[in-house]
Amino acid sequence: MSVPRRWARAAVTLITALATLLVLQVPARADTGGGDAPHSGVATDTGQGVTAGEYKWFSWGDLKVGDCHQTGGYLRLYADGKLTFSARTWTDFTMSGDVWHARFQLKDSSGNILFTTSTYDSPTMWASKKHDWTREGTYEPSVYNAIARVTQWASC
């Protein structure tokens, strides 16, 4: 086999592997193993104009999937089944605009999946521009008391 043909095959293999990594979903776990975990907790909304209500929160540090990044990911789960997710996302490179896709598995303290949310998408991202965004959704409120962990599944 000639050297150019070997280089071409190696390039195709490398491109295929990179493309596969870009479309695979990556789990990113909030550190929520114990009651004193630094990335989860229970809080109460007490702001003006906001009905006071308890919620559980989960946050993620810096995450990366392919060329895309997320920082400041913050999920609030309210006892009535409403949720709010907010994050800052950006991409290093895109030819057609990238979108951060996030969905969440709500789990009990043993890691059993209680509920999987819908997918929440960022705005279309272009290189060098950071996007702060928020999405609202719902989940099954009957699982609220049992939620102890959350896994974020992200793709870009």
FENKAKA-V380800 format. One record per pair of residues at least 24 apart in sequence whose C-alpha atoms are under 6 Angstrom apart, sorted by sequence separation. I is the first residue (numbers start at 0). J is the second residue. D is the distance in Angstrom with one decimal. If there is no record, write none. Layout:
BEGIN
i=I j=J d=D
i=I j=J d=D
END
This chain:
BEGIN
i=66 j=90 d=5.4
i=66 j=91 d=5.2
i=98 j=123 d=5.1
i=97 j=123 d=5.5
i=98 j=124 d=6.0
i=96 j=123 d=5.6
i=97 j=124 d=5.0
i=96 j=124 d=5.3
i=96 j=125 d=5.4
i=29 j=59 d=5.6
i=92 j=126 d=5.2
i=91 j=126 d=5.0
i=90 j=126 d=5.2
i=107 j=145 d=5.4
i=107 j=146 d=4.8
i=108 j=147 d=5.1
i=89 j=129 d=4.8
i=106 j=146 d=5.4
i=107 j=147 d=4.9
i=88 j=129 d=5.8
i=88 j=130 d=5.3
i=106 j=148 d=5.0
i=87 j=130 d=5.3
i=106 j=149 d=5.8
i=21 j=65 d=4.7
i=87 j=131 d=4.4
i=105 j=149 d=4.7
i=86 j=131 d=5.8
i=104 j=149 d=5.5
i=86 j=132 d=5.8
i=104 j=150 d=5.1
i=85 j=132 d=5.6
i=103 j=150 d=5.6
i=85 j=133 d=4.1
i=103 j=151 d=4.6
i=84 j=133 d=5.6
i=102 j=151 d=5.8
i=84 j=134 d=5.3
i=102 j=152 d=5.4
i=83 j=134 d=5.8
i=101 j=152 d=5.7
i=83 j=135 d=4.5
i=101 j=153 d=4.6
i=82 j=135 d=5.7
i=100 j=153 d=5.5
i=82 j=136 d=5.2
i=100 j=154 d=5.2
i=81 j=136 d=5.9
i=82 j=137 d=5.4
i=100 j=155 d=6.0
i=81 j=137 d=4.4
i=99 j=155 d=4.7
i=80 j=137 d=5.4
i=98 j=155 d=5.5
i=80 j=138 d=5.0
i=80 j=139 d=5.6
i=80 j=140 d=4.1
i=79 j=140 d=5.5
i=78 j=143 d=5.7
i=31 j=148 d=5.3
i=28 j=150 d=4.6
i=27 j=150 d=5.9
i=28 j=151 d=6.0
i=27 j=151 d=5.1
i=26 j=151 d=5.7
i=26 j=152 d=4.4
i=25 j=152 d=5.5
i=25 j=153 d=5.3
i=24 j=153 d=5.3
i=24 j=154 d=4.6
END
